[in-house]
């Protein structure tokens, strides 16, 4: 009886908790690489919570310029390299959903390049790409 009750206590994660182990994260890159869209981007949602969500993306090309009015992005570059452009002026801005604006590019701002094992978090009220 004790074994069964212990198993029941550990059967479900507490509300708001998510754990993604190293092997699952590393394997996701291979899985997502086969699902790239026309912008060479694929996304796998991991969890939706009260005020945020988590997911893994795989990108093999440039992304569009973005402004998130209420969303915070956290980037972890697990392999390869990424370039973040923060600031400048968005070209061709269009609201694509509430609190999210996308454009074709960003003009007039320097960029930062990242390689392996970089963690970057930002709330973007300025254009990013």
Buried (B, 14 or more C-beta within 10 A) or exposed (E): EEEEEEEEEEEEEEEEEEEEEEEEEEEBBEEBEEEBEEEEBBEEEBBEEEEEEEEBEBBEEEBBBBBBEEBEEEEBBBEEEBEBBBEBBBEEBEEEEEEBBBBEBBEEBEEEEBEEEBEBEBEBEBBBB
